[in-house]
Amino acid sequence: MSKPFDIGLDRLTGRASYSESFPIGVAGQRGTFFLETFGCQMNDHDSEKVAGLLLSRGYQQVETPEAASLILYNTCSIREKAAQKVFSRLGEYRERQSEGKVIGVLGCVAQQEGEDIFKRAPWVSLVCGSASYSKLPEMLARLEAGNQRATGLDTDTDETFETPVTRRDNPWRAYLTIIEGCDKACSYCVVPFTRGPERSRASDSILREVRQLAELGYSEVQLLGQTVNSYADPTARKMRFSELLLAVADVEGIVVAIEREPKVCDHVHLPVQSGSTRVLRAMQRTYSREEYLEKIAMIREAKRPIAITTDIIVGFPGETESEFEETLSLLDEVQYDSMFSFKYSPRPNTPSLSMSDSISEDEKGQRLAILQDRQREIQAAKNEHFVGDEYEVLVSGKSRRENQWTGYTTSHRMINFASQERELLGTYVQVRVTGATPNGLVGEHLT
Protein backbone atom coordinates (compact mmCIF):
# COMPACT_ATOMS: atom_id res chain seq x y z
CA MET A 1 0.00 0.00 0.00
CA SER A 2 1.12 3.51 -0.70
CA LYS A 3 2.17 5.73 2.16
CA PRO A 4 -0.40 8.41 3.04
CA PHE A 5 0.57 12.04 2.70
CA ASP A 6 -1.13 15.37 3.21
CA ILE A 7 -1.99 18.01 0.67
CA GLY A 8 -0.70 21.45 1.68
CA LEU A 9 -2.89 23.66 3.84
CA ASP A 10 -3.34 26.19 1.04
CA ARG A 11 -5.37 23.54 -0.73
CA LEU A 12 -7.79 22.76 2.07
CA THR A 13 -10.31 25.29 0.75
CA GLY A 14 -10.64 23.68 -2.67
CA ARG A 15 -9.64 26.91 -4.38
CA ALA A 16 -6.24 25.72 -5.57
CA SER A 17 -5.70 24.26 -9.03
CA TYR A 18 -5.24 20.54 -8.54
CA SER A 19 -4.43 20.03 -12.19
CA GLU A 20 -0.93 21.27 -11.41
CA SER A 21 -0.23 18.26 -9.17
CA PHE A 22 -2.62 15.48 -10.18
CA PRO A 23 -3.88 13.95 -13.42
CA ILE A 24 -7.29 15.17 -14.49
CA GLY A 25 -10.16 12.68 -14.34
CA VAL A 26 -11.25 11.12 -17.62
CA ALA A 27 -14.74 12.60 -17.74
CA GLY A 28 -14.69 16.39 -17.71
CA GLN A 29 -18.34 16.71 -16.70
CA ARG A 30 -17.45 14.92 -13.44
CA GLY A 31 -14.83 17.41 -12.39
CA THR A 32 -16.47 18.65 -9.16
CA PHE A 33 -17.67 16.84 -6.05
CA PHE A 34 -19.74 17.56 -2.95
CA LEU A 35 -19.22 15.38 0.13
CA GLU A 36 -21.51 15.47 3.18
CA THR A 37 -20.58 13.49 6.28
CA PHE A 38 -22.91 12.08 8.93
CA GLY A 39 -21.91 10.49 12.21
CA CYS A 40 -18.72 9.97 14.16
CA GLN A 41 -15.06 10.99 13.99
CA MET A 42 -14.32 7.76 12.13
CA ASN A 43 -16.61 8.98 9.36
CA ASP A 44 -15.03 12.43 9.44
CA HIS A 45 -11.61 10.87 8.89
CA ASP A 46 -12.96 8.50 6.22
CA SER A 47 -14.25 11.56 4.38
CA GLU A 48 -10.77 13.07 4.53
CA LYS A 49 -9.48 9.93 2.79
CA VAL A 50 -12.25 10.00 0.18
CA ALA A 51 -11.65 13.70 -0.53
CA GLY A 52 -7.94 13.03 -0.95
CA LEU A 53 -8.60 10.27 -3.46
CA LEU A 54 -10.97 12.46 -5.44
CA LEU A 55 -8.59 15.40 -5.47
CA SER A 56 -5.84 13.09 -6.72
CA ARG A 57 -8.02 12.21 -9.70
CA GLY A 58 -8.43 15.86 -10.65
CA TYR A 59 -11.81 16.48 -9.07
CA GLN A 60 -12.37 19.81 -7.31
CA GLN A 61 -14.40 20.03 -4.11
CA VAL A 62 -17.33 22.46 -4.04
CA GLU A 63 -19.48 23.65 -1.16
CA THR A 64 -22.97 22.87 -2.47
CA PRO A 65 -24.52 19.85 -4.23
CA GLU A 66 -25.95 22.20 -6.87
CA ALA A 67 -22.40 23.05 -7.99
CA ALA A 68 -21.25 19.41 -8.07
CA SER A 69 -21.34 16.76 -10.75
CA LEU A 70 -20.50 14.04 -8.20
CA ILE A 71 -22.49 14.03 -4.94
CA LEU A 72 -21.42 11.73 -2.10
CA TYR A 73 -23.01 11.05 1.29
CA ASN A 74 -20.79 9.39 3.88
CA THR A 75 -23.37 7.81 6.13
CA CYS A 76 -24.04 6.63 9.67
CA SER A 77 -26.47 3.87 10.66
CA ILE A 78 -25.89 3.66 14.42
CA ARG A 79 -29.46 4.95 14.93
CA GLU A 80 -32.54 4.86 12.74
CA LYS A 81 -32.81 8.67 12.56
CA ALA A 82 -29.35 8.98 11.02
CA ALA A 83 -30.19 6.44 8.31
CA GLN A 84 -33.51 8.12 7.57
CA LYS A 85 -31.74 11.44 7.11
CA VAL A 86 -29.60 9.95 4.34
CA PHE A 87 -32.57 8.56 2.42
CA SER A 88 -34.28 11.92 2.83
CA ARG A 89 -31.26 13.53 1.15
CA LEU A 90 -31.37 10.95 -1.65
CA GLY A 91 -35.07 11.61 -2.17
CA GLU A 92 -34.27 15.18 -3.17
CA TYR A 93 -32.85 13.85 -6.46
CA ARG A 94 -35.87 11.74 -7.44
CA GLU A 95 -37.18 14.48 -9.72
CA ARG A 96 -33.75 15.74 -10.79
CA GLN A 97 -32.28 12.69 -12.53
CA SER A 98 -32.18 14.56 -15.83
CA GLU A 99 -29.50 16.87 -14.41
CA GLY A 100 -26.92 14.13 -14.98
CA LYS A 101 -25.39 14.19 -11.51
CA VAL A 102 -23.69 11.06 -10.18
CA ILE A 103 -24.95 10.18 -6.69
CA GLY A 104 -23.01 7.94 -4.31
CA VAL A 105 -23.70 6.48 -0.85
CA LEU A 106 -20.66 5.71 1.30
CA GLY A 107 -20.09 4.36 4.80
CA CYS A 108 -22.27 2.40 7.18
CA VAL A 109 -25.66 2.74 5.46
CA ALA A 110 -23.98 1.65 2.22
CA GLN A 111 -22.59 -1.44 3.97
CA GLN A 112 -25.85 -2.15 5.79
CA GLU A 113 -28.22 -1.80 2.82
CA GLY A 114 -25.83 -2.85 0.05
CA GLU A 115 -27.30 -3.07 -3.44
CA ASP A 116 -30.82 -2.65 -2.00
CA ILE A 117 -30.04 1.06 -2.13
CA PHE A 118 -30.29 0.84 -5.92
CA LYS A 119 -33.83 -0.53 -5.54
CA ARG A 120 -34.85 2.12 -3.04
CA ALA A 121 -33.15 4.97 -4.91
CA PRO A 122 -32.50 3.86 -8.53
CA TRP A 123 -30.80 7.17 -9.35
CA VAL A 124 -27.84 6.24 -7.10
CA SER A 125 -24.78 5.08 -9.06
CA LEU A 126 -22.22 4.26 -6.35
CA VAL A 127 -22.51 2.24 -3.13
CA CYS A 128 -19.27 1.86 -1.17
CA GLY A 129 -18.58 0.71 2.40
CA SER A 130 -15.75 2.12 4.51
CA ALA A 131 -13.42 -0.85 3.99
CA SER A 132 -13.45 -0.32 0.20
CA TYR A 133 -12.34 3.32 -0.04
CA SER A 134 -8.92 2.30 -1.37
CA LYS A 135 -10.79 0.87 -4.38
CA LEU A 136 -12.74 4.08 -4.97
CA PRO A 137 -10.52 5.14 -7.92
CA GLU A 138 -11.39 1.86 -9.70
CA MET A 139 -15.11 2.37 -9.05
CA LEU A 140 -14.94 5.95 -10.29
CA ALA A 141 -13.07 4.79 -13.40
CA ARG A 142 -15.91 2.36 -14.16
CA LEU A 143 -18.47 5.15 -13.80
CA GLU A 144 -16.34 7.51 -15.90
CA ALA A 145 -16.14 4.82 -18.57
CA GLY A 146 -19.94 4.73 -18.82
CA ASN A 147 -20.98 2.02 -16.37
CA GLN A 148 -24.24 2.84 -14.64
CA ARG A 149 -23.35 1.44 -11.20
CA ALA A 150 -20.38 0.47 -9.07
CA THR A 151 -20.18 -1.18 -5.65
CA GLY A 152 -17.56 -1.89 -3.00
CA LEU A 153 -18.87 -3.85 -0.02
CA ASP A 154 -15.91 -5.79 1.41
CA THR A 155 -15.52 -5.69 5.21
CA ASP A 156 -12.70 -8.06 6.15
CA THR A 157 -9.74 -6.20 4.67
CA ASP A 158 -6.77 -4.27 6.06
CA GLU A 159 -6.81 -1.93 3.07
CA THR A 160 -9.18 0.34 4.96
CA PHE A 161 -6.31 1.95 6.89
CA GLU A 162 -4.31 3.69 4.22
CA THR A 163 -5.19 5.55 1.05
CA PRO A 164 -2.68 7.17 -1.31
CA VAL A 165 -3.82 10.70 -0.39
CA THR A 166 -5.47 12.04 2.77
CA ARG A 167 -6.90 15.56 2.63
CA ARG A 168 -6.73 16.93 6.20
CA ASP A 169 -9.55 19.27 7.22
CA ASN A 170 -7.84 20.65 10.32
CA PRO A 171 -4.34 22.19 10.22
CA TRP A 172 -3.42 21.32 13.83
CA ARG A 173 -5.55 18.33 14.89
CA ALA A 174 -5.24 15.08 12.94
CA TYR A 175 -7.30 11.88 13.06
CA LEU A 176 -5.53 8.55 12.67
CA THR A 177 -7.33 5.19 12.54
CA ILE A 178 -5.58 2.40 14.46
CA ILE A 179 -8.30 -0.27 14.50
CA GLU A 180 -11.36 -0.98 12.37
CA GLY A 181 -14.40 -3.11 13.09
CA CYS A 182 -15.59 -4.81 16.26
CA ASP A 183 -15.59 -8.39 17.55
CA LYS A 184 -18.00 -7.63 20.39
CA ALA A 185 -21.59 -8.78 20.10
CA CYS A 186 -23.63 -6.07 21.85
CA SER A 187 -27.25 -6.97 21.15
CA TYR A 188 -28.26 -3.47 20.02
CA CYS A 189 -25.25 -2.55 17.85
CA VAL A 190 -24.95 -2.70 14.07
CA VAL A 191 -21.22 -1.87 13.96
CA PRO A 192 -19.91 -5.48 13.61
CA PHE A 193 -22.11 -5.79 10.53
CA THR A 194 -21.28 -2.42 8.95
CA ARG A 195 -17.58 -2.18 9.88
CA GLY A 196 -16.69 -5.87 9.91
CA PRO A 197 -14.39 -7.80 12.28
CA GLU A 198 -11.59 -6.15 14.24
CA ARG A 199 -8.47 -5.40 12.20
CA SER A 200 -5.59 -3.54 13.81
CA ARG A 201 -3.20 -1.36 11.85
CA ALA A 202 0.52 -2.18 12.05
CA SER A 203 2.30 -0.15 14.74
CA ASP A 204 5.16 0.85 12.41
CA SER A 205 2.62 2.29 9.96
CA ILE A 206 0.88 4.24 12.75
CA LEU A 207 4.12 5.64 14.15
CA ARG A 208 5.39 6.54 10.68
CA GLU A 209 2.25 8.57 10.01
CA VAL A 210 2.47 10.23 13.45
CA ARG A 211 6.03 11.32 12.63
CA GLN A 212 4.84 12.68 9.28
CA LEU A 213 2.07 14.61 11.02
CA ALA A 214 4.52 16.06 13.54
CA GLU A 215 6.82 17.15 10.72
CA LEU A 216 3.87 18.89 9.07
CA GLY A 217 3.19 20.86 12.24
CA TYR A 218 0.26 18.98 13.76
CA SER A 219 0.20 19.35 17.54
CA GLU A 220 -2.69 16.98 18.38
CA VAL A 221 -3.32 13.45 17.12
CA GLN A 222 -6.54 11.55 17.92
CA LEU A 223 -6.29 7.77 17.60
CA LEU A 224 -9.55 6.36 16.25
CA GLY A 225 -11.33 3.03 16.30
CA GLN A 226 -14.57 1.41 17.37
CA THR A 227 -12.74 -0.15 20.35
CA VAL A 228 -9.26 1.40 20.52
CA ASN A 229 -8.43 -0.45 23.76
CA SER A 230 -8.74 -3.73 21.80
CA TYR A 231 -5.83 -2.72 19.59
CA ALA A 232 -3.61 -5.74 18.83
CA ASP A 233 -0.49 -4.96 16.84
CA PRO A 234 -0.27 -7.45 13.92
CA THR A 235 3.52 -7.03 13.66
CA ALA A 236 6.24 -8.86 15.57
CA ARG A 237 6.34 -5.97 18.10
CA LYS A 238 2.88 -7.02 19.40
CA MET A 239 2.25 -3.64 21.00
CA ARG A 240 -0.75 -3.21 23.28
CA PHE A 241 -2.85 -0.05 23.17
CA SER A 242 -1.20 1.36 26.28
CA GLU A 243 2.24 0.76 24.75
CA LEU A 244 1.12 2.37 21.51
CA LEU A 245 -0.09 5.42 23.45
CA LEU A 246 3.34 5.82 25.03
CA ALA A 247 5.07 5.30 21.69
CA VAL A 248 2.85 7.90 20.01
CA ALA A 249 3.60 10.30 22.88
CA ASP A 250 7.29 9.48 22.17
CA VAL A 251 8.16 8.15 25.24
CA GLU A 252 2.17 0.55 31.05
CA GLY A 253 -1.75 0.31 31.47
CA ILE A 254 -3.69 3.12 29.84
CA VAL A 255 -4.17 5.00 33.11
CA VAL A 256 -0.44 4.78 33.81
CA ALA A 257 0.33 6.18 30.35
CA ILE A 258 -1.96 9.16 30.95
CA GLU A 259 -0.64 9.62 34.47
CA ARG A 260 3.04 9.60 33.51
CA GLU A 261 3.09 11.29 30.13
CA PRO A 262 1.77 14.88 29.83
CA LYS A 263 1.56 14.55 26.04
CA VAL A 264 -1.28 12.04 26.50
CA CYS A 265 -4.48 13.97 27.24
CA ASP A 266 -6.03 13.44 30.68
CA HIS A 267 -9.42 12.28 29.42
CA VAL A 268 -10.95 8.79 29.22
CA HIS A 269 -14.20 8.05 27.40
CA LEU A 270 -15.60 4.89 29.02
CA PRO A 271 -19.06 4.00 27.65
CA VAL A 272 -21.31 2.32 30.21
CA GLN A 273 -24.67 2.27 28.33
CA SER A 274 -26.68 1.35 31.46
CA GLY A 275 -26.34 1.34 35.23
CA SER A 276 -28.23 -1.94 35.58
CA THR A 277 -26.34 -5.22 35.49
CA ARG A 278 -29.40 -7.06 34.17
CA VAL A 279 -29.76 -4.60 31.28
CA LEU A 280 -26.02 -4.80 30.59
CA ARG A 281 -26.35 -8.58 30.34
CA ALA A 282 -29.30 -8.19 27.94
CA MET A 283 -27.19 -5.77 25.91
CA GLN A 284 -24.46 -8.45 25.88
CA ARG A 285 -21.94 -6.04 27.35
CA THR A 286 -18.92 -7.77 28.87
CA TYR A 287 -19.07 -6.31 32.40
CA SER A 288 -21.40 -5.77 35.35
CA ARG A 289 -22.12 -2.48 37.10
CA GLU A 290 -19.70 -3.46 39.84
CA GLU A 291 -16.91 -4.33 37.39
CA TYR A 292 -17.41 -1.04 35.58
CA LEU A 293 -17.15 0.87 38.85
CA GLU A 294 -13.86 -0.92 39.59
CA LYS A 295 -12.45 0.61 36.39
CA ILE A 296 -13.75 4.02 37.44
CA ALA A 297 -12.03 3.62 40.82
CA MET A 298 -8.74 2.75 39.09
CA ILE A 299 -8.96 5.94 37.00
CA ARG A 300 -9.83 8.06 40.03
CA GLU A 301 -6.81 6.72 41.90
CA ALA A 302 -4.38 8.11 39.31
CA LYS A 303 -2.03 10.80 40.60
CA ARG A 304 -3.02 13.02 37.68
CA PRO A 305 -6.76 13.95 37.62
CA ILE A 306 -8.45 12.34 34.62
CA ALA A 307 -11.77 13.51 33.14
CA ILE A 308 -14.28 10.72 32.48
CA THR A 309 -17.06 10.82 29.89
CA THR A 310 -19.52 8.13 28.84
CA ASP A 311 -22.33 6.93 26.53
CA ILE A 312 -25.76 5.88 27.85
CA ILE A 313 -28.78 4.33 26.12
CA VAL A 314 -32.24 4.64 27.68
CA GLY A 315 -35.32 2.60 26.86
CA PHE A 316 -33.57 -0.65 25.95
CA PRO A 317 -36.18 -3.43 25.52
CA GLY A 318 -37.35 -4.60 28.94
CA GLU A 319 -35.71 -1.76 30.90
CA THR A 320 -37.89 -1.22 33.97
CA GLU A 321 -38.36 2.01 35.86
CA SER A 322 -36.19 0.72 38.71
CA GLU A 323 -33.43 -0.24 36.25
CA PHE A 324 -33.55 3.25 34.78
CA GLU A 325 -33.20 4.57 38.34
CA GLU A 326 -30.03 2.46 38.62
CA THR A 327 -28.62 4.40 35.68
CA LEU A 328 -29.48 7.68 37.38
CA SER A 329 -27.77 6.50 40.55
CA LEU A 330 -24.67 5.62 38.51
CA LEU A 331 -24.50 9.24 37.30
CA ASP A 332 -24.58 10.39 40.91
CA GLU A 333 -21.88 7.92 41.92
CA VAL A 334 -19.44 8.44 39.03
CA GLN A 335 -19.98 12.19 38.49
CA TYR A 336 -19.15 12.14 34.77
CA ASP A 337 -17.61 15.23 33.23
CA SER A 338 -19.80 14.84 30.17
CA MET A 339 -22.17 12.33 28.60
CA PHE A 340 -23.53 11.30 25.21
CA SER A 341 -27.04 9.94 25.68
CA PHE A 342 -29.51 8.36 23.29
CA LYS A 343 -32.87 6.65 23.09
CA TYR A 344 -32.64 2.98 22.12
CA SER A 345 -33.02 2.64 18.36
CA PRO A 346 -33.79 -0.77 16.79
CA ARG A 347 -31.20 -1.61 14.13
CA PRO A 348 -31.16 -4.25 11.38
CA ASN A 349 -29.26 -7.51 11.93
CA THR A 350 -29.08 -7.08 15.73
CA PRO A 351 -30.37 -9.57 18.38
CA SER A 352 -32.28 -6.85 20.23
CA LEU A 353 -34.75 -6.64 17.33
CA SER A 354 -36.40 -9.85 18.52
CA MET A 355 -36.59 -8.84 22.18
CA SER A 356 -40.01 -8.31 23.73
CA ASP A 357 -41.15 -5.62 26.17
CA SER A 358 -40.28 -2.69 23.94
CA ILE A 359 -40.49 0.74 25.53
CA SER A 360 -42.75 3.37 23.95
CA GLU A 361 -41.17 6.37 22.24
CA ASP A 362 -42.90 8.69 24.72
CA GLU A 363 -41.42 6.82 27.68
CA LYS A 364 -37.98 6.73 26.09
CA GLY A 365 -38.19 10.47 25.50
CA GLN A 366 -39.18 11.13 29.12
CA ARG A 367 -36.34 9.00 30.47
CA LEU A 368 -33.84 10.71 28.19
CA ALA A 369 -34.97 14.14 29.40
CA ILE A 370 -34.68 13.09 33.05
CA LEU A 371 -31.22 11.62 32.43
CA GLN A 372 -29.97 14.72 30.65
CA ASP A 373 -31.36 17.03 33.34
CA ARG A 374 -29.54 15.04 36.03
CA GLN A 375 -26.27 15.13 34.11
CA ARG A 376 -26.67 18.85 33.44
CA GLU A 377 -26.89 19.46 37.20
CA ILE A 378 -23.74 17.37 37.76
CA GLN A 379 -21.79 19.22 35.06
CA ALA A 380 -22.88 22.63 36.35
CA ALA A 381 -21.63 21.79 39.85
CA LYS A 382 -18.38 20.24 38.60
CA ASN A 383 -17.58 23.11 36.27
CA GLU A 384 -18.05 25.67 39.05
CA HIS A 385 -15.07 24.10 40.84
CA PHE A 386 -12.79 25.14 37.97
CA VAL A 387 -13.42 28.87 38.37
CA GLY A 388 -10.11 30.53 39.20
CA ASP A 389 -8.00 27.69 37.77
CA GLU A 390 -5.60 28.17 34.88
CA TYR A 391 -5.27 25.79 31.92
CA GLU A 392 -3.31 25.31 28.74
CA VAL A 393 -5.83 25.55 25.89
CA LEU A 394 -5.58 24.55 22.23
CA VAL A 395 -7.43 27.30 20.35
CA SER A 396 -9.75 25.73 17.79
CA GLY A 397 -12.28 28.41 16.91
CA LYS A 398 -12.97 32.14 16.64
CA SER A 399 -16.37 33.53 17.56
CA ARG A 400 -18.25 36.04 15.43
CA ARG A 401 -18.22 38.18 18.53
CA GLU A 402 -15.19 40.43 18.68
CA ASN A 403 -12.20 39.17 20.70
CA GLN A 404 -13.92 35.87 21.58
CA TRP A 405 -12.23 32.51 21.04
CA THR A 406 -12.95 28.83 21.69
CA GLY A 407 -10.61 26.01 22.65
CA TYR A 408 -10.21 22.81 24.63
CA THR A 409 -8.18 21.90 27.69
CA THR A 410 -6.15 18.68 27.78
CA SER A 411 -9.14 17.02 29.51
CA HIS A 412 -11.32 18.03 26.53
CA ARG A 413 -13.29 20.68 28.40
CA MET A 414 -14.50 23.41 26.07
CA ILE A 415 -13.68 26.95 27.13
CA ASN A 416 -14.80 30.24 25.58
CA PHE A 417 -12.42 33.04 26.40
CA ALA A 418 -11.65 36.66 25.62
CA SER A 419 -8.38 37.80 24.05
CA GLN A 420 -7.16 40.93 22.31
CA GLU A 421 -4.78 38.86 20.14
CA ARG A 422 -5.59 38.89 16.43
CA GLU A 423 -4.53 35.37 15.45
CA LEU A 424 -4.66 32.44 17.88
CA LEU A 425 -6.09 29.52 15.86
CA GLY A 426 -4.02 26.37 16.31
CA THR A 427 -1.89 27.83 19.11
CA TYR A 428 -1.63 26.89 22.79
CA VAL A 429 -2.42 29.63 25.30
CA GLN A 430 -2.88 29.93 29.06
CA VAL A 431 -6.43 30.74 30.10
CA ARG A 432 -7.87 31.54 33.53
CA VAL A 433 -11.42 30.28 34.16
CA THR A 434 -13.71 33.16 35.19
CA GLY A 435 -17.10 31.46 34.89
CA ALA A 436 -18.87 28.19 34.19
CA THR A 437 -21.99 26.77 32.52
CA PRO A 438 -23.25 23.17 32.43
CA ASN A 439 -21.70 22.73 28.97
CA GLY A 440 -18.39 24.53 29.29
CA LEU A 441 -16.15 27.11 30.85
CA VAL A 442 -15.64 30.84 30.37
CA GLY A 443 -12.24 32.46 30.73
CA GLU A 444 -9.71 35.13 29.89
CA HIS A 445 -6.41 34.86 28.02
CA LEU A 446 -3.35 35.27 30.25
CA THR A 447 -0.62 37.15 28.41
C-alpha positions, 0 to 999 in steps of 0.5 A: 500500500502507498504511504499516506501524505497530506496536501498542503494547507493552502489547498484545504479550501478547494480553491487551488488548481489541482491540475498542477499536481494530479492527473485530471479525471477522464470525464470532464463533466465529473470534475467537481464533487460535494461530500456530506458526512454524517456520524462519528469521527471515524466517518469524518476521517474516512471523508478526509481519505475520500476527498484526498482520493478524489482530489488526486483524480483531478476532481475539485471540491465544491461547497454545495450539491448544486455546484457538483457533478458528483455528490457523495453522502458518507453515512451513519447507521448507528441509529434509525434517525441517522439512516432516515436522514440519508434517504431523505437527502437521496429523495431530493434527487428523485425528480432531478435525474435529468441533471446528470449528476452522479450520486453515491452512498458511502459508509455504514448505510452503504454497507448495511443496505448494500445493493438494496439502495439501488432498488430504493433509490434507482438514481444512485450510481455508487454504493461503497462501504468504509473498507473499500475506499482504497478501491474508490478510484477503480469504481470511479473509473468504471463510472467515468467509462460509462458504467451505470453502477459500481459497488464496494462492499468488502468488510474483512480487509486491512486496506481500509487503513491507508489511502494514497492521499489524505486531505486533512480538514484541520491544520493542527488536529489530525485523526488517525485510525488504528483499529477498524471493526468490532468483535464484540456482540452487543445486542443493540449494535450494528457496527460489527455488521457495517464495519466488519471484524476487528483489524488492527493497523501495524504499529510501524505504519501508525508511528510513521504517520504520526512522525509525518504529522509532527513534521507537518506541524500537527500538535494533536493526534486523535487515535480512532477506532470502534474499540481502541483499547482492543488494539492488537499490533499485527507485527512482531512488536505485538504492542498493546494499546497502552504501549502504543499510546506511550510510543505515540507520545514518544516516550504501562496500562492506559491509566499509567500512560496518561498519568506519567506522560503529559503529552497524553491527554487526561481524558478517558471516554468509558461508555457504560450504556446502562447502570443496571447489570441485568440490562447490561447482560441483555445488551451483551456487554462484557461487564457488570455495574460493579466491574465497571465501577472498579475501572472508574475507581482505578482511574480516580486513583491516578495521581493526575486527575483524569476527566471521564465521559460516557455513553448511555442508552435509555429505553432498551427493551425490557428496561424497567423504571427501577433499572432506569433509576439504577442508571441515574444513581450511577451518574450520581456515583461516578460524576461524569464530566460529560455524557452522550445519551440516546434513546434505544433505536432498533437496528437491522441484523441485531439480536435486540430486534427480537426482544419483547417488552419494547419501551414506547417512544414517549417513555424513552423520551421522558427518560432521556430528558430526566437523564440529561437534566440530572447530568446537566446538574452534575456538570454545572456543579463540577464546572463551578469548581474550575473557576479561578483555575488556569489551563493550557488551551488549544485554540480551535475556533474564533467567535463572530463576537469580537475578541472571543475565542474557543478552545479545549483543555487537555481534559477536553473541556471546552472553554470560551475566552476573551483575548485581544490577540488577532490570530490564535487559531491552532496555538496553545495559550494559558487561560484563567477560568472566570465562569462556568456553565453546564456545557463549558467554561468561560475564561480570559487569556493570560498574556 
